[in-house]
């Protein structure tokens, strides 16, 4: 959550089989790519305007589910 600049900064979160897709209010507080790759084991990060995709591979389903529980969304 901290790497996404906090729960208040998240507009929406979805995922496919390998990527977590997050739309942020401003992207300014989103952590640098090195954090996601080196600290959390992501394969990469894609940024586009106020949206990001963090590539985790098949474990993204578990990661996204945990974030959604914290946010209180389905």
mmCIF file of the N, C-alpha and C atoms, coordinates in Angstrom:
data_MODEL
# 
_entry.id   MODEL 
# 
loop_
_atom_site.group_PDB 
_atom_site.id 
_atom_site.type_symbol 
_atom_site.label_atom_id 
_atom_site.label_alt_id 
_atom_site.label_comp_id 
_atom_site.label_asym_id 
_atom_site.label_entity_id 
_atom_site.label_seq_id 
_atom_site.pdbx_PDB_ins_code 
_atom_site.Cartn_x 
_atom_site.Cartn_y 
_atom_site.Cartn_z 
_atom_site.occupancy 
_atom_site.B_iso_or_equiv 
_atom_site.pdbx_formal_charge 
_atom_site.auth_seq_id 
_atom_site.auth_comp_id 
_atom_site.auth_asym_id 
_atom_site.auth_atom_id 
_atom_site.pdbx_PDB_model_num 
ATOM 1   N N  . UNK A 1 1  ? 0.832   -1.191  0.000   1.00 0.00 ? 1  UNK A N  1 
ATOM 2   C CA . UNK A 1 1  ? 0.000   0.000   0.000   1.00 0.00 ? 1  UNK A CA 1 
ATOM 3   C C  . UNK A 1 1  ? 0.874   1.250   0.000   1.00 0.00 ? 1  UNK A C  1 
ATOM 4   N N  . UNK A 1 2  ? 1.936   1.195   0.762   1.00 0.00 ? 2  UNK A N  1 
ATOM 5   C CA . UNK A 1 2  ? 2.821   2.353   0.842   1.00 0.00 ? 2  UNK A CA 1 
ATOM 6   C C  . UNK A 1 2  ? 3.416   2.680   -0.530  1.00 0.00 ? 2  UNK A C  1 
ATOM 7   N N  . UNK A 1 3  ? 3.799   1.651   -1.276  1.00 0.00 ? 3  UNK A N  1 
ATOM 8   C CA . UNK A 1 3  ? 4.381   1.842   -2.597  1.00 0.00 ? 3  UNK A CA 1 
ATOM 9   C C  . UNK A 1 3  ? 3.412   2.433   -3.604  1.00 0.00 ? 3  UNK A C  1 
ATOM 10  N N  . UNK A 1 4  ? 2.113   2.333   -3.311  1.00 0.00 ? 4  UNK A N  1 
ATOM 11  C CA . UNK A 1 4  ? 1.076   2.906   -4.164  1.00 0.00 ? 4  UNK A CA 1 
ATOM 12  C C  . UNK A 1 4  ? 0.670   4.293   -3.682  1.00 0.00 ? 4  UNK A C  1 
ATOM 13  N N  . UNK A 1 5  ? 1.395   4.833   -2.715  1.00 0.00 ? 5  UNK A N  1 
ATOM 14  C CA . UNK A 1 5  ? 1.144   6.155   -2.127  1.00 0.00 ? 5  UNK A CA 1 
ATOM 15  C C  . UNK A 1 5  ? -0.094  6.154   -1.233  1.00 0.00 ? 5  UNK A C  1 
ATOM 16  N N  . UNK A 1 6  ? -0.405  5.010   -0.637  1.00 0.00 ? 6  UNK A N  1 
ATOM 17  C CA . UNK A 1 6  ? -1.488  4.917   0.329   1.00 0.00 ? 6  UNK A CA 1 
ATOM 18  C C  . UNK A 1 6  ? -2.835  4.582   -0.278  1.00 0.00 ? 6  UNK A C  1 
ATOM 19  N N  . UNK A 1 7  ? -3.712  4.064   0.557   1.00 0.00 ? 7  UNK A N  1 
ATOM 20  C CA . UNK A 1 7  ? -5.020  3.619   0.080   1.00 0.00 ? 7  UNK A CA 1 
ATOM 21  C C  . UNK A 1 7  ? -5.880  4.757   -0.452  1.00 0.00 ? 7  UNK A C  1 
ATOM 22  N N  . UNK A 1 8  ? -5.716  5.963   0.077   1.00 0.00 ? 8  UNK A N  1 
ATOM 23  C CA . UNK A 1 8  ? -6.504  7.106   -0.394  1.00 0.00 ? 8  UNK A CA 1 
ATOM 24  C C  . UNK A 1 8  ? -6.123  7.527   -1.810  1.00 0.00 ? 8  UNK A C  1 
ATOM 25  N N  . UNK A 1 9  ? -4.958  7.104   -2.268  1.00 0.00 ? 9  UNK A N  1 
ATOM 26  C CA . UNK A 1 9  ? -4.477  7.488   -3.586  1.00 0.00 ? 9  UNK A CA 1 
ATOM 27  C C  . UNK A 1 9  ? -4.946  6.533   -4.689  1.00 0.00 ? 9  UNK A C  1 
ATOM 28  N N  . UNK A 1 10 ? -5.575  5.420   -4.329  1.00 0.00 ? 10 UNK A N  1 
ATOM 29  C CA . UNK A 1 10 ? -5.968  4.409   -5.302  1.00 0.00 ? 10 UNK A CA 1 
ATOM 30  C C  . UNK A 1 10 ? -7.401  4.640   -5.764  1.00 0.00 ? 10 UNK A C  1 
ATOM 31  N N  . UNK A 1 11 ? -7.563  4.874   -7.065  1.00 0.00 ? 11 UNK A N  1 
ATOM 32  C CA . UNK A 1 11 ? -8.893  5.026   -7.645  1.00 0.00 ? 11 UNK A CA 1 
ATOM 33  C C  . UNK A 1 11 ? -9.512  3.662   -7.918  1.00 0.00 ? 11 UNK A C  1 
ATOM 34  N N  . UNK A 1 12 ? -8.727  2.762   -8.513  1.00 0.00 ? 12 UNK A N  1 
ATOM 35  C CA . UNK A 1 12 ? -9.225  1.415   -8.801  1.00 0.00 ? 12 UNK A CA 1 
ATOM 36  C C  . UNK A 1 12 ? -8.053  0.461   -8.911  1.00 0.00 ? 12 UNK A C  1 
ATOM 37  N N  . UNK A 1 13 ? -8.359  -0.824  -8.707  1.00 0.00 ? 13 UNK A N  1 
ATOM 38  C CA . UNK A 1 13 ? -7.351  -1.863  -8.864  1.00 0.00 ? 13 UNK A CA 1 
ATOM 39  C C  . UNK A 1 13 ? -8.008  -3.079  -9.494  1.00 0.00 ? 13 UNK A C  1 
ATOM 40  N N  . UNK A 1 14 ? -7.380  -3.588  -10.522 1.00 0.00 ? 14 UNK A N  1 
ATOM 41  C CA . UNK A 1 14 ? -7.823  -4.806  -11.188 1.00 0.00 ? 14 UNK A CA 1 
ATOM 42  C C  . UNK A 1 14 ? -6.576  -5.624  -11.488 1.00 0.00 ? 14 UNK A C  1 
ATOM 43  N N  . UNK A 1 15 ? -6.792  -6.824  -11.968 1.00 0.00 ? 15 UNK A N  1 
ATOM 44  C CA . UNK A 1 15 ? -5.639  -7.628  -12.374 1.00 0.00 ? 15 UNK A CA 1 
ATOM 45  C C  . UNK A 1 15 ? -6.042  -8.600  -13.464 1.00 0.00 ? 15 UNK A C  1 
ATOM 46  N N  . UNK A 1 16 ? -5.045  -9.004  -14.231 1.00 0.00 ? 16 UNK A N  1 
ATOM 47  C CA . UNK A 1 16 ? -5.215  -10.103 -15.181 1.00 0.00 ? 16 UNK A CA 1 
ATOM 48  C C  . UNK A 1 16 ? -4.406  -11.254 -14.614 1.00 0.00 ? 16 UNK A C  1 
ATOM 49  N N  . UNK A 1 17 ? -4.018  -12.191 -15.419 1.00 0.00 ? 17 UNK A N  1 
ATOM 50  C CA . UNK A 1 17 ? -3.296  -13.366 -14.927 1.00 0.00 ? 17 UNK A CA 1 
ATOM 51  C C  . UNK A 1 17 ? -1.885  -13.061 -14.448 1.00 0.00 ? 17 UNK A C  1 
ATOM 52  N N  . UNK A 1 18 ? -1.310  -11.933 -14.889 1.00 0.00 ? 18 UNK A N  1 
ATOM 53  C CA . UNK A 1 18 ? 0.087   -11.652 -14.530 1.00 0.00 ? 18 UNK A CA 1 
ATOM 54  C C  . UNK A 1 18 ? 0.348   -10.244 -14.013 1.00 0.00 ? 18 UNK A C  1 
ATOM 55  N N  . UNK A 1 19 ? -0.593  -9.341  -14.189 1.00 0.00 ? 19 UNK A N  1 
ATOM 56  C CA . UNK A 1 19 ? -0.357  -7.933  -13.851 1.00 0.00 ? 19 UNK A CA 1 
ATOM 57  C C  . UNK A 1 19 ? -1.403  -7.366  -12.913 1.00 0.00 ? 19 UNK A C  1 
ATOM 58  N N  . UNK A 1 20 ? -0.935  -6.526  -12.029 1.00 0.00 ? 20 UNK A N  1 
ATOM 59  C CA . UNK A 1 20 ? -1.826  -5.729  -11.199 1.00 0.00 ? 20 UNK A CA 1 
ATOM 60  C C  . UNK A 1 20 ? -1.969  -4.377  -11.882 1.00 0.00 ? 20 UNK A C  1 
ATOM 61  N N  . UNK A 1 21 ? -3.195  -3.975  -12.164 1.00 0.00 ? 21 UNK A N  1 
ATOM 62  C CA . UNK A 1 21 ? -3.449  -2.692  -12.825 1.00 0.00 ? 21 UNK A CA 1 
ATOM 63  C C  . UNK A 1 21 ? -4.073  -1.746  -11.811 1.00 0.00 ? 21 UNK A C  1 
ATOM 64  N N  . UNK A 1 22 ? -3.408  -0.623  -11.591 1.00 0.00 ? 22 UNK A N  1 
ATOM 65  C CA . UNK A 1 22 ? -3.858  0.323   -10.580 1.00 0.00 ? 22 UNK A CA 1 
ATOM 66  C C  . UNK A 1 22 ? -3.977  1.707   -11.191 1.00 0.00 ? 22 UNK A C  1 
ATOM 67  N N  . UNK A 1 23 ? -5.132  2.322   -10.987 1.00 0.00 ? 23 UNK A N  1 
ATOM 68  C CA . UNK A 1 23 ? -5.322  3.710   -11.381 1.00 0.00 ? 23 UNK A CA 1 
ATOM 69  C C  . UNK A 1 23 ? -5.194  4.553   -10.120 1.00 0.00 ? 23 UNK A C  1 
ATOM 70  N N  . UNK A 1 24 ? -4.285  5.509   -10.165 1.00 0.00 ? 24 UNK A N  1 
ATOM 71  C CA . UNK A 1 24 ? -3.990  6.345   -9.008  1.00 0.00 ? 24 UNK A CA 1 
ATOM 72  C C  . UNK A 1 24 ? -4.539  7.748   -9.220  1.00 0.00 ? 24 UNK A C  1 
ATOM 73  N N  . UNK A 1 25 ? -4.772  8.454   -8.114  1.00 0.00 ? 25 UNK A N  1 
ATOM 74  C CA . UNK A 1 25 ? -5.193  9.852   -8.230  1.00 0.00 ? 25 UNK A CA 1 
ATOM 75  C C  . UNK A 1 25 ? -4.032  10.624  -8.851  1.00 0.00 ? 25 UNK A C  1 
ATOM 76  N N  . UNK A 1 26 ? -2.996  11.011  -8.114  1.00 0.00 ? 26 UNK A N  1 
ATOM 77  C CA . UNK A 1 26 ? -1.765  11.417  -8.793  1.00 0.00 ? 26 UNK A CA 1 
ATOM 78  C C  . UNK A 1 26 ? -0.769  10.270  -8.703  1.00 0.00 ? 26 UNK A C  1 
ATOM 79  N N  . UNK A 1 27 ? 0.083   10.162  -9.686  1.00 0.00 ? 27 UNK A N  1 
ATOM 80  C CA . UNK A 1 27 ? 1.073   9.092   -9.699  1.00 0.00 ? 27 UNK A CA 1 
ATOM 81  C C  . UNK A 1 27 ? 2.337   9.493   -8.925  1.00 0.00 ? 27 UNK A C  1 
ATOM 82  N N  . UNK A 1 28 ? 2.382   10.731  -8.473  1.00 0.00 ? 28 UNK A N  1 
ATOM 83  C CA . UNK A 1 28 ? 3.579   11.285  -7.841  1.00 0.00 ? 28 UNK A CA 1 
ATOM 84  C C  . UNK A 1 28 ? 4.144   10.438  -6.705  1.00 0.00 ? 28 UNK A C  1 
ATOM 85  N N  . UNK A 1 29 ? 3.303   9.864   -5.861  1.00 0.00 ? 29 UNK A N  1 
ATOM 86  C CA . UNK A 1 29 ? 3.786   9.113   -4.706  1.00 0.00 ? 29 UNK A CA 1 
ATOM 87  C C  . UNK A 1 29 ? 4.105   7.652   -4.993  1.00 0.00 ? 29 UNK A C  1 
ATOM 88  N N  . UNK A 1 30 ? 3.891   7.205   -6.234  1.00 0.00 ? 30 UNK A N  1 
ATOM 89  C CA . UNK A 1 30 ? 4.157   5.816   -6.603  1.00 0.00 ? 30 UNK A CA 1 
ATOM 90  C C  . UNK A 1 30 ? 5.657   5.572   -6.540  1.00 0.00 ? 30 UNK A C  1 
ATOM 91  N N  . UNK A 1 31 ? 6.043   4.502   -5.858  1.00 0.00 ? 31 UNK A N  1 
ATOM 92  C CA . UNK A 1 31 ? 7.465   4.201   -5.679  1.00 0.00 ? 31 UNK A CA 1 
ATOM 93  C C  . UNK A 1 31 ? 8.156   3.891   -7.000  1.00 0.00 ? 31 UNK A C  1 
ATOM 94  N N  . UNK A 1 32 ? 9.440   4.137   -7.028  1.00 0.00 ? 32 UNK A N  1 
ATOM 95  C CA . UNK A 1 32 ? 10.266  3.873   -8.205  1.00 0.00 ? 32 UNK A CA 1 
ATOM 96  C C  . UNK A 1 32 ? 10.259  2.385   -8.563  1.00 0.00 ? 32 UNK A C  1 
ATOM 97  N N  . UNK A 1 33 ? 10.545  2.090   -9.813  1.00 0.00 ? 33 UNK A N  1 
ATOM 98  C CA . UNK A 1 33 ? 10.518  0.724   -10.318 1.00 0.00 ? 33 UNK A CA 1 
ATOM 99  C C  . UNK A 1 33 ? 11.417  -0.220  -9.525  1.00 0.00 ? 33 UNK A C  1 
ATOM 100 N N  . UNK A 1 34 ? 12.569  0.268   -9.076  1.00 0.00 ? 34 UNK A N  1 
ATOM 101 C CA . UNK A 1 34 ? 13.506  -0.563  -8.328  1.00 0.00 ? 34 UNK A CA 1 
ATOM 102 C C  . UNK A 1 34 ? 12.900  -1.162  -7.069  1.00 0.00 ? 34 UNK A C  1 
ATOM 103 N N  . UNK A 1 35 ? 12.026  -0.433  -6.415  1.00 0.00 ? 35 UNK A N  1 
ATOM 104 C CA . UNK A 1 35 ? 11.356  -0.946  -5.222  1.00 0.00 ? 35 UNK A CA 1 
ATOM 105 C C  . UNK A 1 35 ? 10.520  -2.172  -5.572  1.00 0.00 ? 35 UNK A C  1 
ATOM 106 N N  . UNK A 1 36 ? 9.736   -2.072  -6.636  1.00 0.00 ? 36 UNK A N  1 
ATOM 107 C CA . UNK A 1 36 ? 8.842   -3.156  -7.032  1.00 0.00 ? 36 UNK A CA 1 
ATOM 108 C C  . UNK A 1 36 ? 9.623   -4.382  -7.488  1.00 0.00 ? 36 UNK A C  1 
ATOM 109 N N  . UNK A 1 37 ? 10.706  -4.151  -8.211  1.00 0.00 ? 37 UNK A N  1 
ATOM 110 C CA . UNK A 1 37 ? 11.503  -5.256  -8.736  1.00 0.00 ? 37 UNK A CA 1 
ATOM 111 C C  . UNK A 1 37 ? 12.399  -5.851  -7.651  1.00 0.00 ? 37 UNK A C  1 
ATOM 112 N N  . UNK A 1 38 ? 13.159  -5.012  -6.979  1.00 0.00 ? 38 UNK A N  1 
ATOM 113 C CA . UNK A 1 38 ? 14.151  -5.499  -6.014  1.00 0.00 ? 38 UNK A CA 1 
ATOM 114 C C  . UNK A 1 38 ? 13.558  -5.904  -4.670  1.00 0.00 ? 38 UNK A C  1 
ATOM 115 N N  . UNK A 1 39 ? 12.589  -5.161  -4.184  1.00 0.00 ? 39 UNK A N  1 
ATOM 116 C CA . UNK A 1 39 ? 12.026  -5.428  -2.860  1.00 0.00 ? 39 UNK A CA 1 
ATOM 117 C C  . UNK A 1 39 ? 10.845  -6.403  -2.896  1.00 0.00 ? 39 UNK A C  1 
ATOM 118 N N  . UNK A 1 40 ? 10.025  -6.327  -3.940  1.00 0.00 ? 40 UNK A N  1 
ATOM 119 C CA . UNK A 1 40 ? 8.800   -7.138  -3.984  1.00 0.00 ? 40 UNK A CA 1 
ATOM 120 C C  . UNK A 1 40 ? 8.819   -8.216  -5.053  1.00 0.00 ? 40 UNK A C  1 
ATOM 121 N N  . UNK A 1 41 ? 9.898   -8.306  -5.826  1.00 0.00 ? 41 UNK A N  1 
ATOM 122 C CA . UNK A 1 41 ? 10.043  -9.388  -6.785  1.00 0.00 ? 41 UNK A CA 1 
ATOM 123 C C  . UNK A 1 41 ? 9.223   -9.270  -8.051  1.00 0.00 ? 41 UNK A C  1 
ATOM 124 N N  . UNK A 1 42 ? 8.782   -8.056  -8.387  1.00 0.00 ? 42 UNK A N  1 
ATOM 125 C CA . UNK A 1 42 ? 8.049   -7.864  -9.637  1.00 0.00 ? 42 UNK A CA 1 
ATOM 126 C C  . UNK A 1 42 ? 8.994   -8.059  -10.819 1.00 0.00 ? 42 UNK A C  1 
ATOM 127 N N  . UNK A 1 43 ? 8.425   -8.437  -11.948 1.00 0.00 ? 43 UNK A N  1 
ATOM 128 C CA . UNK A 1 43 ? 9.217   -8.582  -13.173 1.00 0.00 ? 43 UNK A CA 1 
ATOM 129 C C  . UNK A 1 43 ? 9.416   -7.253  -13.876 1.00 0.00 ? 43 UNK A C  1 
ATOM 130 N N  . UNK A 1 44 ? 8.528   -6.311  -13.617 1.00 0.00 ? 44 UNK A N  1 
ATOM 131 C CA . UNK A 1 44 ? 8.627   -4.997  -14.243 1.00 0.00 ? 44 UNK A CA 1 
ATOM 132 C C  . UNK A 1 44 ? 7.445   -4.122  -13.892 1.00 0.00 ? 44 UNK A C  1 
ATOM 133 N N  . UNK A 1 45 ? 7.517   -2.880  -14.366 1.00 0.00 ? 45 UNK A N  1 
ATOM 134 C CA . UNK A 1 45 ? 6.484   -1.888  -14.100 1.00 0.00 ? 45 UNK A CA 1 
ATOM 135 C C  . UNK A 1 45 ? 6.218   -1.124  -15.393 1.00 0.00 ? 45 UNK A C  1 
ATOM 136 N N  . UNK A 1 46 ? 4.940   -0.895  -15.684 1.00 0.00 ? 46 UNK A N  1 
ATOM 137 C CA . UNK A 1 46 ? 4.542   -0.095  -16.835 1.00 0.00 ? 46 UNK A CA 1 
ATOM 138 C C  . UNK A 1 46 ? 3.761   1.094   -16.299 1.00 0.00 ? 46 UNK A C  1 
ATOM 139 N N  . UNK A 1 47 ? 4.135   2.304   -16.718 1.00 0.00 ? 47 UNK A N  1 
ATOM 140 C CA . UNK A 1 47 ? 3.448   3.522   -16.280 1.00 0.00 ? 47 UNK A CA 1 
ATOM 141 C C  . UNK A 1 47 ? 2.809   4.197   -17.485 1.00 0.00 ? 47 UNK A C  1 
ATOM 142 N N  . UNK A 1 48 ? 1.593   4.684   -17.292 1.00 0.00 ? 48 UNK A N  1 
ATOM 143 C CA . UNK A 1 48 ? 0.913   5.440   -18.339 1.00 0.00 ? 48 UNK A CA 1 
ATOM 144 C C  . UNK A 1 48 ? -0.018  6.437   -17.669 1.00 0.00 ? 48 UNK A C  1 
ATOM 145 N N  . UNK A 1 49 ? 0.314   7.694   -17.761 1.00 0.00 ? 49 UNK A N  1 
ATOM 146 C CA . UNK A 1 49 ? -0.419  8.781   -17.111 1.00 0.00 ? 49 UNK A CA 1 
ATOM 147 C C  . UNK A 1 49 ? -0.573  8.462   -15.624 1.00 0.00 ? 49 UNK A C  1 
ATOM 148 N N  . UNK A 1 50 ? -1.794  8.332   -15.142 1.00 0.00 ? 50 UNK A N  1 
ATOM 149 C CA . UNK A 1 50 ? -2.019  8.031   -13.722 1.00 0.00 ? 50 UNK A CA 1 
ATOM 150 C C  . UNK A 1 50 ? -2.313  6.558   -13.475 1.00 0.00 ? 50 UNK A C  1 
ATOM 151 N N  . UNK A 1 51 ? -1.944  5.700   -14.410 1.00 0.00 ? 51 UNK A N  1 
ATOM 152 C CA . UNK A 1 51 ? -2.143  4.269   -14.260 1.00 0.00 ? 51 UNK A CA 1 
ATOM 153 C C  . UNK A 1 51 ? -0.804  3.547   -14.265 1.00 0.00 ? 51 UNK A C  1 
ATOM 154 N N  . UNK A 1 52 ? -0.747  2.478   -13.504 1.00 0.00 ? 52 UNK A N  1 
ATOM 155 C CA . UNK A 1 52 ? 0.464   1.656   -13.478 1.00 0.00 ? 52 UNK A CA 1 
ATOM 156 C C  . UNK A 1 52 ? 0.061   0.191   -13.578 1.00 0.00 ? 52 UNK A C  1 
ATOM 157 N N  . UNK A 1 53 ? 0.969   -0.598  -14.124 1.00 0.00 ? 53 UNK A N  1 
ATOM 158 C CA . UNK A 1 53 ? 0.816   -2.045  -14.141 1.00 0.00 ? 53 UNK A CA 1 
ATOM 159 C C  . UNK A 1 53 ? 2.087   -2.610  -13.530 1.00 0.00 ? 53 UNK A C  1 
ATOM 160 N N  . UNK A 1 54 ? 1.919   -3.403  -12.494 1.00 0.00 ? 54 UNK A N  1 
ATOM 161 C CA . UNK A 1 54 ? 3.066   -4.062  -11.869 1.00 0.00 ? 54 UNK A CA 1 
ATOM 162 C C  . UNK A 1 54 ? 2.967   -5.535  -12.242 1.00 0.00 ? 54 UNK A C  1 
ATOM 163 N N  . UNK A 1 55 ? 4.007   -6.043  -12.872 1.00 0.00 ? 55 UNK A N  1 
ATOM 164 C CA . UNK A 1 55 ? 4.001   -7.405  -13.398 1.00 0.00 ? 55 UNK A CA 1 
ATOM 165 C C  . UNK A 1 55 ? 4.574   -8.349  -12.346 1.00 0.00 ? 55 UNK A C  1 
ATOM 166 N N  . UNK A 1 56 ? 3.703   -9.196  -11.797 1.00 0.00 ? 56 UNK A N  1 
ATOM 167 C CA . UNK A 1 56 ? 4.092   -10.140 -10.754 1.00 0.00 ? 56 UNK A CA 1 
ATOM 168 C C  . UNK A 1 56 ? 4.046   -11.592 -11.208 1.00 0.00 ? 56 UNK A C  1 
ATOM 169 N N  . UNK A 1 57 ? 3.493   -11.860 -12.377 1.00 0.00 ? 57 UNK A N  1 
ATOM 170 C CA . UNK A 1 57 ? 3.310   -13.238 -12.789 1.00 0.00 ? 57 UNK A CA 1 
ATOM 171 C C  . UNK A 1 57 ? 2.084   -13.816 -12.108 1.00 0.00 ? 57 UNK A C  1 
ATOM 172 N N  . UNK A 1 58 ? 1.969   -15.152 -12.044 1.00 0.00 ? 58 UNK A N  1 
ATOM 173 C CA . UNK A 1 58 ? 0.759   -15.785 -11.528 1.00 0.00 ? 58 UNK A CA 1 
ATOM 174 C C  . UNK A 1 58 ? 0.431   -15.452 -10.071 1.00 0.00 ? 58 UNK A C  1 
ATOM 175 N N  . UNK A 1 59 ? 1.398   -15.022 -9.301  1.00 0.00 ? 59 UNK A N  1 
ATOM 176 C CA . UNK A 1 59 ? 1.109   -14.692 -7.892  1.00 0.00 ? 59 UNK A CA 1 
ATOM 177 C C  . UNK A 1 59 ? 0.363   -13.371 -7.746  1.00 0.00 ? 59 UNK A C  1 
ATOM 178 N N  . UNK A 1 60 ? 0.124   -12.677 -8.868  1.00 0.00 ? 60 UNK A N  1 
ATOM 179 C CA . UNK A 1 60 ? -0.600  -11.412 -8.817  1.00 0.00 ? 60 UNK A CA 1 
ATOM 180 C C  . UNK A 1 60 ? -2.000  -11.591 -8.247  1.00 0.00 ? 60 UNK A C  1 
ATOM 181 N N  . UNK A 1 61 ? -2.617  -12.732 -8.465  1.00 0.00 ? 61 UNK A N  1 
ATOM 182 C CA . UNK A 1 61 ? -3.974  -12.971 -7.972  1.00 0.00 ? 61 UNK A CA 1 
ATOM 183 C C  . UNK A 1 61 ? -4.009  -12.869 -6.449  1.00 0.00 ? 61 UNK A C  1 
ATOM 184 N N  . UNK A 1 62 ? -3.045  -13.470 -5.791  1.00 0.00 ? 62 UNK A N  1 
ATOM 185 C CA . UNK A 1 62 ? -2.960  -13.406 -4.329  1.00 0.00 ? 62 UNK A CA 1 
ATOM 186 C C  . UNK A 1 62 ? -2.659  -11.987 -3.862  1.00 0.00 ? 62 UNK A C  1 
ATOM 187 N N  . UNK A 1 63 ? -1.730  -11.336 -4.520  1.00 0.00 ? 63 UNK A N  1 
ATOM 188 C CA . UNK A 1 63 ? -1.334  -9.976  -4.139  1.00 0.00 ? 63 UNK A CA 1 
ATOM 189 C C  . UNK A 1 63 ? -2.504  -9.017  -4.305  1.00 0.00 ? 63 UNK A C  1 
ATOM 190 N N  . UNK A 1 64 ? -3.162  -9.056  -5.459  1.00 0.00 ? 64 UNK A N  1 
ATOM 191 C CA . UNK A 1 64 ? -4.297  -8.164  -5.711  1.00 0.00 ? 64 UNK A CA 1 
ATOM 192 C C  . UNK A 1 64 ? -5.435  -8.429  -4.736  1.00 0.00 ? 64 UNK A C  1 
ATOM 193 N N  . UNK A 1 65 ? -5.677  -9.684  -4.406  1.00 0.00 ? 65 UNK A N  1 
ATOM 194 C CA . UNK A 1 65 ? -6.736  -10.025 -3.446  1.00 0.00 ? 65 UNK A CA 1 
ATOM 195 C C  . UNK A 1 65 ? -6.454  -9.407  -2.084  1.00 0.00 ? 65 UNK A C  1 
ATOM 196 N N  . UNK A 1 66 ? -5.212  -9.467  -1.655  1.00 0.00 ? 66 UNK A N  1 
ATOM 197 C CA . UNK A 1 66 ? -4.855  -8.884  -0.355  1.00 0.00 ? 66 UNK A CA 1 
ATOM 198 C C  . UNK A 1 66 ? -5.023  -7.368  -0.354  1.00 0.00 ? 66 UNK A C  1 
ATOM 199 N N  . UNK A 1 67 ? -4.651  -6.723  -1.439  1.00 0.00 ? 67 UNK A N  1 
ATOM 200 C CA . UNK A 1 67 ? -4.817  -5.270  -1.527  1.00 0.00 ? 67 UNK A CA 1 
ATOM 201 C C  . UNK A 1 67 ? -6.300  -4.919  -1.508  1.00 0.00 ? 67 UNK A C  1 
ATOM 202 N N  . UNK A 1 68 ? -7.108  -5.678  -2.226  1.00 0.00 ? 68 UNK A N  1 
ATOM 203 C CA . UNK A 1 68 ? -8.550  -5.416  -2.261  1.00 0.00 ? 68 UNK A CA 1 
ATOM 204 C C  . UNK A 1 68 ? -9.192  -5.594  -0.887  1.00 0.00 ? 68 UNK A C  1 
ATOM 205 N N  . UNK A 1 69 ? -8.710  -6.551  -0.107  1.00 0.00 ? 69 UNK A N  1 
ATOM 206 C CA . UNK A 1 69 ? -9.224  -6.732  1.250   1.00 0.00 ? 69 UNK A CA 1 
ATOM 207 C C  . UNK A 1 69 ? -8.911  -5.502  2.105   1.00 0.00 ? 69 UNK A C  1 
ATOM 208 N N  . UNK A 1 70 ? -7.689  -5.005  1.988   1.00 0.00 ? 70 UNK A N  1 
ATOM 209 C CA . UNK A 1 70 ? -7.305  -3.811  2.748   1.00 0.00 ? 70 UNK A CA 1 
ATOM 210 C C  . UNK A 1 70 ? -8.156  -2.619  2.344   1.00 0.00 ? 70 UNK A C  1 
ATOM 211 N N  . UNK A 1 71 ? -8.443  -2.502  1.042   1.00 0.00 ? 71 UNK A N  1 
ATOM 212 C CA . UNK A 1 71 ? -9.252  -1.387  0.536   1.00 0.00 ? 71 UNK A CA 1 
ATOM 213 C C  . UNK A 1 71 ? -10.743 -1.578  0.792   1.00 0.00 ? 71 UNK A C  1 
ATOM 214 N N  . UNK A 1 72 ? -11.151 -2.810  1.081   1.00 0.00 ? 72 UNK A N  1 
ATOM 215 C CA . UNK A 1 72 ? -12.560 -3.089  1.312   1.00 0.00 ? 72 UNK A CA 1 
ATOM 216 C C  . UNK A 1 72 ? -13.373 -3.137  0.039   1.00 0.00 ? 72 UNK A C  1 
ATOM 217 N N  . UNK A 1 73 ? -12.735 -3.580  -1.072  1.00 0.00 ? 73 UNK A N  1 
ATOM 218 C CA . UNK A 1 73 ? -13.432 -3.720  -2.349  1.00 0.00 ? 73 UNK A CA 1 
ATOM 219 C C  . UNK A 1 73 ? -13.400 -5.172  -2.787  1.00 0.00 ? 73 UNK A C  1 
ATOM 220 N N  . UNK A 1 74 ? -14.297 -5.512  -3.695  1.00 0.00 ? 74 UNK A N  1 
ATOM 221 C CA . UNK A 1 74 ? -14.365 -6.911  -4.183  1.00 0.00 ? 74 UNK A CA 1 
ATOM 222 C C  . UNK A 1 74 ? -13.309 -7.161  -5.205  1.00 0.00 ? 74 UNK A C  1 
# 
